[in-house]
Amino acid sequence: MRHNLSRRTILTGLAAGVFTGRAGAQAPATLTVGMLTPLTGVGAAIGERMARAGRGALTWLNDTARGDDPRFVLDIQDTRGEARDARNAAVKLLSSGVRFVIGYGSATEKAAAEAYLDNPILDLSIANADELLPHPNLVRFVPRNVDYACRIAALIAPGDKVAIVYDSSFNSGMATLLRDTLSRRGFDLSGRAFQQVNLGDRDFSALIHALAARIGRGGRVILSAGVETAGLMIRQSGELNTGLTFLGHSTLIYPDLAATALKSVVGTDVIALTKPDRDIVDAATVAAFEKYGIPLDDLEMAVVTAALILREGVRRARQASPAHVRAVLLAGEFDTPLGPVSFLPDGNMRDPSLSHYVWRDTPTGPRPVRDPDFPAACRM
């Protein structure tokens, strides 16, 4: 049976602690949630965002607790962006009795997942790597890379001339997945049609001219890049009047810069997992994010969604057994600020379009809206 918690009820709960369902007597008084994220080394800036969102989300849960809800405590472990450190951090959490973890980073999540096998723990994963699942200890709260690749490939028509540009090893996996997906459909992505640039480069004029020579005016450049790279390339291509059009996947950590770049480019369509606009989520959610000092961005939304669903899962399971809670999550449906979230038997999100946004021109300028054309074929 699917449990359905109404959107109005959960949003009222976010503000006032009123939820349906009830916590069972077996739920502990305190429940420690681990977090694996890079606070130093590679990805430290993203790790700080994760940590801030986690602290805010658990404070949010405690402030809106009712009845027998446990008090949530956060134990943050630094993975340093390295697989070995992530595995060690996972073992440390297990040895200290932590049974629920929010984890970030595909490579580090894969390493941590090895430690979770045959152990009583549930990882609420904020990682896109396709190969993470199925795994008996994981549930994923973001789309898979293949979901993004499917969406972007659907924008490419037969006969289009295409190139792919990516900006670091951080985005190479997505770029390779896109290349393989389109190559299977008969597109030629050899040579200069598949290009890596260095993170931090500022002048892309030579590359833009090379791309224009390779795919011609009207050619489509897919960007698997951070927002600075994407914004600069889009802006410089417009200034050079190359006639290239751009679409792509970007983490868009600084979405305002992307909006600035887009304002000067006509016909640009950047598909991205990005900051949910205030018009997408309701006023109660906006107010709660502001109250708990959580930026209204994509990563933070995933952390909050995972925390809210974890608490509801513990309530419905009426205990804090990771296996029982995971079973409840896989069987249920949960209304969240993203919309109704449910999971497939392997732990992936049933509808990845909930976390997918597209830039559109509006009277106030380019802004992200929930993708209205996410293909049915790309849904689970």
HUQUI-V600919 format. One record per helix or strand. SS is the DSSP state (2 for helix, 1 for strand). FROM is the first residue (numbers start at 1). TO is the last residue. If there is no record, write none. Layout:
ss->(SS & SS)
from->(FROM & FROM)
to->(TO & TO)
This chain:
ss->(1 & 2 & 1 & 2 & 1 & 2 & 1 & 2 & 1 & 2 & 1 & 2 & 1 & 2 & 2 & 1 & 2 & 1 & 2 & 1 & 2 & 1 & 2 & 2 & 2 & 1 & 1 & 1 & 2 & 1 & 1 & 2)
from->(4 & 7 & 30 & 44 & 71 & 83 & 100 & 106 & 122 & 130 & 138 & 145 & 162 & 169 & 191 & 194 & 205 & 220 & 227 & 245 & 255 & 271 & 283 & 298 & 322 & 333 & 339 & 349 & 352 & 357 & 367 & 376)
to->(5 & 16 & 37 & 63 & 78 & 95 & 104 & 116 & 126 & 132 & 140 & 153 & 166 & 184 & 193 & 196 & 215 & 224 & 240 & 249 & 263 & 272 & 291 & 317 & 331 & 336 & 343 & 349 & 355 & 360 & 370 & 378)
